[in-house]
Amino acid sequence: MPIELSELDLQNGGSLTGNFFQLLNQLETTIPIPNLFIVKFDIPSAISDEVHDTLGESPSDGKTNINAAANLFKDAKISTNTGFAVCNGINVNTETIAVDKVGNQVNGYLPISFNKNRNFDPTDLSTQFIENVVSVADFIFKPWVRMVARDGGFSDTNLHTNLEILYLERSSKSGFFNFFSNTGTPSIRKVYTFYNCLPYDVAAEGIQTYADEPSLINKEIRWTFDRYDIKLPKK
């Protein structure tokens, strides 16, 4: 016969539900808000008209204007310190190991499982960017991918960057952070850092028609990386 929660609570001295709600009210064990994050990375200095011109894909009049776009997205209001403001989506890597088993109950051997190898995918990272009038996909990432394709990431021209994802929490020990009044301080609950990243895929533009309802245009950028770590921030 099933036991009602109230009976189970009484069996535990009345502390079961009380302790559960206390945990929800504590900063360390509260339920996080999934869409609070900041993405930070530097645009390499090699992403420029001068370097791109050597690929032989630039227009003859020299009006690609990668430099102008790079200066815009390197501006403090968009990228410096506060994170890349036009990045509105992330998909980080997974961790898996291959598991197999040996033995057969029919032949009298008890089956056991064993670990074979770690499945590490250094391409399992993507970010999503809002398309602006000055397109970060067309004037930063597409030239960047072309340079990576030509140099392979092994030339003297450093095309790598480290990409950092800060996951935030609206509550802190001083109370809740209010985004509208800018009061309080948000907490950083974890930090992913991906090292030596190179973009390798820029999502298609997609078909736009006059019949479409106005909506955001989002571009997915896929990255390779050498390694990564996850840190729990401490004061």
Backbone bond lengths (Angstrom), bond angles and torsions (degrees), N, CA, C in turn:
res aa  C-N    CA-C-N  psi(-1)  N-CA   C-N-CA  omega(-1)  CA-C   N-CA-C  phi
1 M - - - 1.466 - - 1.524 109.33 -
2 P 1.319 118.59 131.30 1.462 119.68 -177.91 1.525 112.39 -65.59
3 I 1.339 114.86 148.91 1.461 121.68 178.39 1.522 108.49 -98.73
4 E 1.323 116.73 128.31 1.457 119.92 177.08 1.528 110.06 -71.15
5 L 1.333 114.47 152.46 1.453 119.83 -177.58 1.518 111.47 -59.04
6 S 1.325 117.24 -37.27 1.464 119.99 -179.58 1.526 111.31 -63.30
7 E 1.352 116.93 -37.27 1.459 120.42 178.20 1.519 110.57 -68.20
8 L 1.339 116.64 -42.05 1.458 120.54 178.82 1.515 110.69 -64.47
9 D 1.322 116.40 -35.94 1.458 121.20 178.37 1.523 110.36 -64.04
10 L 1.335 115.76 -41.51 1.461 119.97 179.32 1.523 111.13 -66.46
11 Q 1.346 116.69 -37.03 1.459 120.25 178.91 1.525 111.94 -64.49
12 N 1.322 116.82 -25.08 1.461 121.22 179.66 1.528 112.08 -101.40
13 G 1.307 115.78 24.84 1.447 119.68 176.41 1.515 114.19 72.82
14 G 1.332 116.17 22.79 1.449 119.95 178.51 1.512 114.37 73.70
15 S 1.337 118.02 16.04 1.461 121.18 -173.12 1.526 114.10 -105.13
16 L 1.328 118.33 -8.58 1.462 120.03 -171.72 1.527 112.02 -63.48
17 T 1.326 117.04 -60.21 1.473 119.06 -178.72 1.520 111.07 -69.28
18 G 1.329 116.82 -33.46 1.457 119.89 179.24 1.522 111.47 -62.51
19 N 1.325 116.75 -44.10 1.461 120.30 179.17 1.526 111.30 -65.97
20 F 1.330 116.63 -36.29 1.459 120.97 -179.89 1.529 110.51 -62.27
21 F 1.315 117.36 -46.68 1.457 120.50 -179.92 1.522 111.76 -69.94
22 Q 1.322 117.05 -29.77 1.468 119.34 175.33 1.528 110.88 -64.82
23 L 1.342 115.28 -39.28 1.463 119.26 177.95 1.522 111.14 -63.05
24 L 1.338 117.04 -39.75 1.459 120.45 179.81 1.526 111.99 -65.66
25 N 1.323 116.67 -25.05 1.457 120.42 -179.08 1.521 113.15 -89.64
26 Q 1.335 117.77 -8.69 1.456 120.83 178.65 1.526 110.12 -86.43
27 L 1.310 116.97 143.67 1.458 121.87 -177.32 1.524 111.51 -58.68
28 E 1.338 117.57 -44.05 1.458 121.11 -173.15 1.520 112.99 -69.85
29 T 1.328 118.52 -25.01 1.466 120.84 -174.94 1.524 112.90 -120.88
30 T 1.325 117.33 13.84 1.458 119.41 177.20 1.524 109.98 -74.15
31 I 1.309 117.61 162.18 1.462 122.59 -179.49 1.532 108.95 -80.35
32 P 1.331 118.80 122.32 1.469 120.81 -176.02 1.524 112.39 -75.81
33 I 1.320 115.09 159.20 1.457 122.13 174.55 1.528 107.31 -94.80
34 P 1.339 119.59 116.93 1.470 121.09 -168.55 1.521 115.62 -69.18
35 N 1.332 118.87 -22.49 1.467 119.20 -174.39 1.522 113.00 -98.48
36 L 1.321 118.09 21.18 1.458 121.40 175.05 1.521 108.34 -104.46
37 F 1.327 116.54 102.18 1.454 120.54 179.82 1.524 109.34 -154.58
38 I 1.305 115.63 160.65 1.461 123.43 175.65 1.522 107.73 -131.07
39 V 1.321 116.61 133.91 1.463 122.21 176.50 1.525 108.99 -108.97
40 K 1.329 116.48 129.89 1.460 121.04 -178.18 1.532 109.76 -128.06
41 F 1.312 116.32 133.23 1.465 122.23 171.25 1.517 108.24 -161.93
42 D 1.313 115.12 159.08 1.457 121.14 177.68 1.520 109.95 -99.77
43 I 1.331 116.23 139.57 1.460 120.99 172.23 1.528 107.01 -82.42
44 P 1.337 118.78 119.24 1.473 120.23 -177.91 1.526 111.66 -57.66
45 S 1.327 116.08 147.27 1.465 120.64 179.40 1.518 111.83 -64.25
46 A 1.344 116.95 -20.45 1.469 120.66 179.47 1.524 112.27 -69.88
47 I 1.320 117.69 -17.03 1.469 120.26 177.45 1.521 106.66 -76.80
48 S 1.315 115.36 88.17 1.461 121.42 -172.45 1.524 109.51 -151.28
49 D 1.321 115.51 163.25 1.465 120.67 176.30 1.525 111.37 -62.07
50 E 1.348 116.13 -38.19 1.458 120.30 -175.87 1.526 111.53 -62.83
51 V 1.344 117.07 -44.46 1.470 120.55 -179.41 1.527 109.90 -74.19
52 H 1.343 116.78 -40.66 1.459 120.57 -177.88 1.528 110.98 -65.08
53 D 1.321 117.73 -32.74 1.466 120.86 -179.96 1.519 112.39 -61.23
54 T 1.352 116.47 -29.58 1.463 119.39 -178.25 1.526 112.49 -71.19
55 L 1.331 117.56 -12.52 1.461 120.28 179.24 1.520 112.17 -78.07
56 G 1.322 116.70 -16.47 1.454 120.23 -179.05 1.513 114.02 79.41
57 E 1.335 117.83 16.29 1.460 121.15 -179.83 1.517 112.79 -110.88
58 S 1.323 117.01 0.92 1.462 120.28 -178.42 1.526 110.13 -82.15
59 P 1.328 117.95 153.44 1.469 120.41 175.05 1.522 110.52 -65.34
60 S 1.324 116.01 150.57 1.466 120.73 -175.68 1.519 112.91 -64.96
61 D 1.353 117.47 -22.16 1.459 119.30 -179.03 1.524 112.52 -86.48
62 G 1.338 116.69 -0.25 1.460 120.85 175.44 1.505 114.76 66.94
63 K 1.331 118.55 30.81 1.458 121.66 -176.30 1.527 113.24 -107.72
64 T 1.322 117.51 33.40 1.468 119.98 174.49 1.526 110.45 -64.15
65 N 1.333 116.26 -40.34 1.469 123.30 176.47 1.527 112.99 63.64
66 I 1.337 115.85 39.08 1.467 119.78 173.11 1.527 110.03 -64.37
67 N 1.335 115.81 -37.84 1.467 119.15 -179.14 1.523 111.69 -59.40
68 A 1.333 116.77 -43.34 1.469 120.30 -179.52 1.517 111.00 -63.94
69 A 1.332 116.49 -42.07 1.467 120.17 179.04 1.526 110.82 -67.06
70 A 1.340 117.01 -42.54 1.463 120.43 -179.99 1.518 111.10 -62.51
71 N 1.324 117.10 -41.56 1.466 119.97 178.31 1.523 111.08 -63.70
72 L 1.332 116.70 -36.72 1.456 120.40 178.58 1.526 110.90 -63.80
73 F 1.338 116.98 -48.09 1.462 120.08 -175.38 1.522 112.70 -79.87
74 K 1.338 117.13 -11.05 1.464 120.15 172.83 1.525 111.36 -88.73
75 D 1.327 116.71 -5.05 1.462 120.76 -179.14 1.526 110.03 -60.68
76 A 1.330 115.70 146.45 1.461 121.29 -176.17 1.522 112.80 -59.50
77 K 1.319 117.84 -29.49 1.458 120.41 -178.34 1.536 111.60 -71.01
78 I 1.329 117.05 -21.16 1.462 120.65 -175.11 1.512 112.10 -106.48
79 S 1.329 118.06 -41.27 1.461 117.93 -170.56 1.520 115.25 -129.08
80 T 1.331 119.17 -38.29 1.455 120.00 -171.22 1.524 111.55 -68.64
81 N 1.332 116.11 129.17 1.467 125.07 175.63 1.527 113.75 67.59
82 T 1.313 118.62 -47.67 1.459 120.34 -173.11 1.523 113.31 -86.27
83 G 1.317 118.97 -6.71 1.458 120.10 -178.34 1.521 111.13 98.73
84 F 1.317 116.04 166.39 1.458 121.25 -176.94 1.525 108.53 -79.40
85 A 1.326 116.16 103.85 1.461 121.73 -168.39 1.519 113.57 -65.40
86 V 1.348 118.78 -26.26 1.462 120.19 -176.96 1.524 112.33 -89.95
87 C 1.329 117.63 6.07 1.471 121.22 175.54 1.527 108.62 -89.05
88 N 1.334 116.79 118.29 1.470 119.85 -175.64 1.521 113.26 -123.15
89 G 1.335 117.98 15.30 1.460 119.47 178.65 1.520 111.30 -160.74
90 I 1.326 116.47 145.82 1.466 121.77 179.72 1.520 109.42 -141.94
91 N 1.312 115.82 152.24 1.464 122.62 173.73 1.520 106.98 -145.01
92 V 1.328 116.61 104.24 1.459 120.60 -174.31 1.529 110.65 -91.93
93 N 1.321 114.56 169.85 1.454 122.20 -171.94 1.521 112.89 -72.35
94 T 1.321 115.58 166.33 1.460 122.41 175.67 1.527 109.11 -108.55
95 E 1.320 115.91 167.06 1.470 122.09 173.80 1.522 107.92 -125.46
96 T 1.319 116.75 119.45 1.472 120.65 178.33 1.521 109.65 -140.47
97 I 1.325 115.15 155.26 1.462 121.79 170.25 1.521 108.07 -126.73
98 A 1.317 116.01 147.02 1.466 120.44 177.69 1.523 108.76 -79.35
99 V 1.316 116.19 132.12 1.462 122.27 -178.44 1.525 108.94 -121.84
100 D 1.331 116.79 135.11 1.459 122.03 178.53 1.519 108.36 -131.10
101 K 1.322 116.62 172.69 1.454 119.94 178.18 1.519 109.40 -138.89
102 V 1.316 115.12 153.74 1.460 122.21 176.59 1.523 108.36 -128.36
103 G 1.333 115.57 164.48 1.455 119.95 -179.61 1.510 112.04 97.71
104 N 1.295 115.48 157.02 1.456 121.76 -179.38 1.513 108.64 -147.06
105 Q 1.296 115.82 123.67 1.463 119.41 -177.92 1.523 112.39 -62.73
106 V 1.324 117.51 -27.47 1.466 120.56 -179.25 1.516 110.61 -64.37
107 N 1.341 117.55 -38.21 1.462 121.75 -178.13 1.525 113.34 -89.06
108 G 1.295 115.51 5.24 1.447 118.51 175.66 1.513 115.15 93.43
109 Y 1.362 118.84 -3.36 1.458 121.06 178.42 1.523 109.40 -94.23
110 L 1.312 115.52 133.88 1.462 118.99 176.76 1.523 109.16 -75.90
111 P 1.331 118.30 127.49 1.467 119.51 -179.35 1.529 110.95 -69.34
112 I 1.317 115.69 139.52 1.461 121.32 175.23 1.525 108.23 -129.20
113 S 1.303 115.59 153.19 1.464 120.79 177.16 1.522 109.47 -103.14
114 F 1.319 115.37 153.46 1.458 120.01 178.07 1.522 108.63 -148.11
115 N 1.329 114.98 154.02 1.460 121.40 179.80 1.521 109.97 -85.79
116 K 1.337 115.91 133.70 1.457 120.11 -178.85 1.527 111.87 -96.76
117 N 1.307 116.90 -57.67 1.461 119.43 -179.06 1.520 109.85 -162.46
118 R 1.315 114.96 163.74 1.460 121.55 177.11 1.519 108.98 -86.27
119 N 1.329 115.89 130.38 1.465 121.16 176.99 1.523 108.60 -92.85
120 F 1.320 115.81 95.03 1.465 121.13 -178.10 1.520 109.07 -104.77
121 D 1.324 116.42 120.30 1.465 121.93 -179.44 1.521 108.99 -110.33
122 P 1.338 118.73 103.91 1.472 120.84 -178.45 1.519 113.79 -77.01
123 T 1.330 117.65 8.30 1.474 120.87 176.47 1.527 111.41 -113.41
124 D 1.315 116.59 7.77 1.466 121.63 -172.81 1.524 111.00 -90.55
125 L 1.320 116.29 61.54 1.459 122.17 179.05 1.519 108.63 -151.00
126 S 1.317 117.20 129.92 1.462 120.17 177.88 1.521 110.06 -144.62
127 T 1.327 114.08 150.64 1.461 121.78 176.16 1.526 108.29 -129.39
128 Q 1.302 115.54 154.32 1.463 120.83 -179.55 1.520 109.60 -120.92
129 F 1.349 116.19 135.65 1.458 121.24 -176.43 1.528 110.08 -123.97
130 I 1.324 115.03 141.04 1.458 120.70 173.97 1.529 108.43 -73.80
131 E 1.317 116.16 131.57 1.454 120.53 177.26 1.530 109.58 -74.02
132 N 1.335 115.60 131.43 1.458 122.09 178.66 1.526 109.75 -112.75
133 V 1.333 116.12 176.04 1.459 120.01 175.70 1.529 109.77 -57.46
134 V 1.331 116.94 -45.61 1.469 120.88 168.52 1.520 106.16 -90.91
135 S 1.310 116.07 110.46 1.465 121.54 -169.35 1.527 111.87 -78.50
136 V 1.338 116.08 118.70 1.459 119.76 175.97 1.526 110.81 -68.37
137 A 1.345 117.13 -29.23 1.463 120.60 178.75 1.519 111.48 -70.21
138 D 1.335 117.22 -44.11 1.465 121.15 -174.26 1.521 113.41 -80.36
139 F 1.348 117.04 -35.53 1.458 119.38 -172.63 1.522 114.16 -103.85
140 I 1.332 117.64 -8.67 1.464 120.83 175.74 1.530 110.55 -117.83
141 F 1.324 116.95 -58.70 1.464 119.38 -170.55 1.526 113.99 -76.87
142 K 1.324 119.24 -37.38 1.468 119.06 178.01 1.527 111.82 -66.05
143 P 1.343 119.44 -46.47 1.471 117.93 172.82 1.530 113.14 -60.26
144 W 1.326 116.00 -37.16 1.471 121.15 178.95 1.525 110.17 -61.38
145 V 1.339 117.10 -46.40 1.464 121.25 179.26 1.530 110.69 -63.30
146 R 1.332 117.75 -39.75 1.468 120.63 178.22 1.527 110.71 -60.95
147 M 1.324 116.47 -42.82 1.461 120.05 179.59 1.524 111.33 -65.23
148 V 1.338 116.61 -40.28 1.468 120.34 177.44 1.525 110.09 -63.46
149 A 1.347 116.81 -40.69 1.459 120.56 179.49 1.526 111.33 -63.05
150 R 1.342 116.89 -37.08 1.466 120.47 -178.40 1.526 111.47 -76.42
151 D 1.348 116.74 -44.42 1.458 120.71 -173.51 1.525 113.30 -95.15
152 G 1.330 117.07 -17.36 1.453 119.93 179.65 1.513 114.65 70.40
153 G 1.328 116.87 5.43 1.459 118.92 -179.26 1.517 113.20 79.18
154 F 1.352 118.12 9.18 1.459 121.05 -177.14 1.522 113.11 -114.48
155 S 1.333 117.65 0.98 1.461 120.40 -176.26 1.521 110.10 -82.64
156 D 1.339 114.66 176.88 1.468 119.69 177.61 1.525 111.55 -69.11
157 T 1.327 116.45 -20.40 1.462 120.33 176.87 1.520 108.94 -76.06
158 N 1.321 116.97 114.04 1.467 120.86 -175.53 1.525 109.96 -80.26
159 L 1.315 116.26 109.35 1.460 121.66 -179.89 1.523 112.36 -104.24
160 H 1.319 117.57 0.08 1.459 121.32 -176.95 1.528 111.68 -80.69
161 T 1.309 115.44 157.63 1.456 121.80 172.21 1.522 108.63 -147.91
162 N 1.307 116.90 155.67 1.465 121.68 172.37 1.518 108.80 -96.79
163 L 1.314 116.23 132.57 1.466 121.22 -177.02 1.520 108.74 -112.09
164 E 1.316 115.20 127.02 1.461 121.69 -175.72 1.526 109.52 -119.37
165 I 1.327 115.97 133.05 1.461 121.75 177.53 1.525 108.23 -118.15
166 L 1.317 116.09 118.80 1.462 121.90 178.25 1.527 108.13 -103.82
167 Y 1.308 116.45 117.00 1.462 121.96 176.58 1.532 108.00 -90.85
168 L 1.324 115.61 125.98 1.461 120.69 -174.01 1.519 111.55 -105.23
169 E 1.307 114.76 161.29 1.454 122.04 173.61 1.517 107.99 -131.20
170 R 1.336 116.25 135.62 1.472 120.48 -174.24 1.519 112.41 -69.58
171 S 1.316 117.80 -25.22 1.457 119.88 -179.27 1.521 110.15 -94.42
172 S 1.297 115.88 152.43 1.456 122.29 175.95 1.521 107.41 -145.03
173 K 1.313 115.56 176.07 1.460 118.54 -179.17 1.522 112.48 -65.12
174 S 1.343 116.27 -18.93 1.462 119.64 179.22 1.521 111.96 -95.22
175 G 1.333 117.99 5.67 1.457 121.42 179.27 1.510 111.58 119.70
176 F 1.330 116.73 -167.34 1.452 122.44 -177.78 1.518 111.10 -88.38
177 F 1.323 115.15 138.70 1.462 120.51 176.46 1.523 108.92 -81.80
178 N 1.335 116.76 128.40 1.457 122.51 179.27 1.527 108.83 -103.54
179 F 1.353 116.18 112.62 1.458 120.21 -175.93 1.526 112.40 -69.44
180 F 1.336 116.83 -23.25 1.457 119.83 -175.52 1.529 111.74 -84.26
181 S 1.313 116.63 -38.03 1.464 120.04 179.22 1.523 112.31 -99.31
182 N 1.362 116.88 -4.58 1.463 122.64 179.11 1.525 111.33 57.00
183 T 1.319 115.88 42.37 1.462 121.10 177.17 1.519 109.18 -111.18
184 G 1.325 115.52 149.54 1.454 120.03 -177.36 1.524 110.64 83.41
185 T 1.309 115.86 178.10 1.459 121.63 -177.73 1.521 109.58 -132.90
186 P 1.347 118.28 123.09 1.469 119.37 177.05 1.523 110.81 -70.78
187 S 1.324 116.11 153.49 1.459 121.83 178.93 1.520 110.08 -98.97
188 I 1.312 116.92 148.53 1.465 122.47 170.68 1.526 106.80 -94.91
189 R 1.325 116.85 115.99 1.463 118.96 -175.23 1.521 113.15 -92.90
190 K 1.348 118.35 -24.27 1.464 120.80 173.87 1.529 108.18 -165.46
191 V 1.331 114.90 157.51 1.463 121.06 -178.16 1.524 109.22 -133.02
192 Y 1.337 116.32 120.77 1.461 122.29 171.11 1.530 107.92 -95.32
193 T 1.323 117.38 133.95 1.455 121.48 173.70 1.519 109.09 -127.20
194 F 1.338 116.20 122.12 1.463 122.78 177.52 1.523 107.93 -107.21
195 Y 1.333 116.25 128.46 1.455 121.39 -171.84 1.534 111.97 -102.64
196 N 1.343 114.70 144.46 1.469 122.51 177.07 1.531 111.60 54.24
197 C 1.314 115.70 55.45 1.471 121.37 -178.25 1.525 110.93 -84.00
198 L 1.334 114.52 144.87 1.452 122.49 173.68 1.527 108.62 -134.92
199 P 1.326 119.54 128.93 1.464 119.71 174.85 1.528 109.40 -72.71
200 Y 1.338 116.38 141.56 1.464 118.45 -179.91 1.528 113.20 -132.87
201 D 1.327 118.10 -6.31 1.462 119.29 -178.40 1.527 109.40 -149.35
202 V 1.327 116.03 128.90 1.469 122.68 176.23 1.527 107.45 -114.92
203 A 1.319 117.00 126.65 1.464 121.39 -176.36 1.519 111.31 -62.01
204 A 1.328 115.90 154.09 1.462 121.61 179.29 1.523 110.58 -66.82
205 E 1.317 114.85 155.07 1.462 120.75 179.66 1.515 111.50 -64.94
206 G 1.334 116.83 -36.06 1.462 119.62 -175.85 1.514 110.87 85.42
207 I 1.301 115.79 156.03 1.462 120.85 -178.08 1.526 109.66 -84.36
208 Q 1.330 115.90 124.38 1.460 121.96 176.87 1.531 108.20 -110.63
209 T 1.314 117.03 132.48 1.461 120.75 178.91 1.516 109.61 -127.89
210 Y 1.317 115.93 164.33 1.465 120.90 179.05 1.527 111.73 -66.57
211 A 1.322 116.69 -19.66 1.457 119.92 -178.12 1.526 112.42 -82.44
212 D 1.332 117.27 -11.09 1.461 120.58 -177.49 1.522 111.83 -67.96
213 E 1.331 114.99 144.06 1.454 120.04 170.45 1.529 108.61 -74.69
214 P 1.323 117.93 141.39 1.469 119.19 178.57 1.528 110.97 -58.57
215 S 1.299 115.51 132.56 1.464 120.79 179.88 1.515 109.01 -157.82
216 L 1.329 115.84 165.21 1.455 120.88 177.95 1.523 110.01 -66.27
217 I 1.323 116.08 142.75 1.454 121.63 171.42 1.524 106.98 -101.03
218 N 1.312 116.93 118.49 1.451 121.87 -179.22 1.518 110.16 -109.41
219 K 1.314 116.79 138.20 1.464 122.47 179.27 1.529 109.05 -118.55
220 E 1.326 116.10 126.23 1.461 120.56 177.03 1.526 109.51 -91.70
221 I 1.335 115.69 133.55 1.456 123.09 176.76 1.524 107.34 -117.27
222 R 1.331 116.17 126.39 1.463 120.31 178.39 1.527 109.29 -102.72
223 W 1.353 115.00 143.83 1.458 122.20 -173.27 1.526 111.78 -124.70
224 T 1.332 115.58 151.68 1.457 121.63 162.93 1.528 107.95 -103.29
225 F 1.321 116.27 157.92 1.464 120.44 178.19 1.526 108.76 -152.12
226 D 1.325 116.30 160.32 1.465 121.19 -179.34 1.526 111.98 -87.64
227 R 1.302 116.42 -45.28 1.466 121.10 -179.67 1.523 108.15 -158.27
228 Y 1.302 116.23 173.38 1.460 120.12 179.10 1.509 109.56 -151.28
229 D 1.311 115.91 162.44 1.469 120.57 171.29 1.520 109.45 -143.29
230 I 1.319 114.59 161.94 1.473 122.81 179.24 1.521 107.36 -124.72
231 K 1.321 116.68 128.05 1.443 121.08 -176.87 1.524 111.10 -120.15
232 L 1.307 114.99 141.39 1.466 121.37 171.14 1.521 107.27 -97.23
233 P 1.347 118.23 110.91 1.463 120.07 -176.51 1.530 111.43 -62.08
234 K 1.315 114.81 140.78 1.456 120.70 176.67 1.516 108.42 -131.81
235 K 1.318 115.32 146.37 1.456 120.06 177.69 1.529 109.57 -77.53
